[in-house]
């Protein structure tokens, strides 16, 4: 059984996470991973994206956001569009270049992990 796994360090600023009004935590992104589908079991065990967050006031506590690839794409695109909405063209060009670089790095990483 073969599973491709690629992990990158993720360094974010403070992010607020809420379960309800009384359940608020501040976290920072620490790692993002793409875990491939289990070979031969793609339907039951599809590829997923995991984003690990460290709770800032309790470094031993971690939250993990797990989602399918199509959800990662949709959430990523919406966040990207909202994040660059008011940015000038040169900044948007930087984002395009960075996205292209990240996709190329991921492709190389997945090829190496065969």
Secondary structure as the mmCIF struct_conf table of DSSP 4:
data_model
#
loop_
_struct_conf.conf_type_id
_struct_conf.id
_struct_conf.beg_label_comp_id
_struct_conf.beg_label_asym_id
_struct_conf.beg_label_seq_id
_struct_conf.end_label_comp_id
_struct_conf.end_label_asym_id
_struct_conf.end_label_seq_id
STRN STRN1 UNK A 5 UNK A 9
STRN STRN2 UNK A 15 UNK A 20
TURN_TY1_P TURN_TY1_P1 UNK A 21 UNK A 22
STRN STRN3 UNK A 23 UNK A 35
HELX_LH_PP_P HELX_LH_PP_P1 UNK A 36 UNK A 38
TURN_TY1_P TURN_TY1_P2 UNK A 39 UNK A 40
TURN_TY1_P TURN_TY1_P3 UNK A 42 UNK A 44
BEND BEND1 UNK A 45 UNK A 45
STRN STRN4 UNK A 48 UNK A 55
TURN_TY1_P TURN_TY1_P4 UNK A 56 UNK A 57
STRN STRN5 UNK A 58 UNK A 68
HELX_RH_AL_P HELX_RH_AL_P1 UNK A 69 UNK A 84
TURN_TY1_P TURN_TY1_P5 UNK A 85 UNK A 86
HELX_RH_AL_P HELX_RH_AL_P2 UNK A 89 UNK A 112
TURN_TY1_P TURN_TY1_P6 UNK A 113 UNK A 113
#
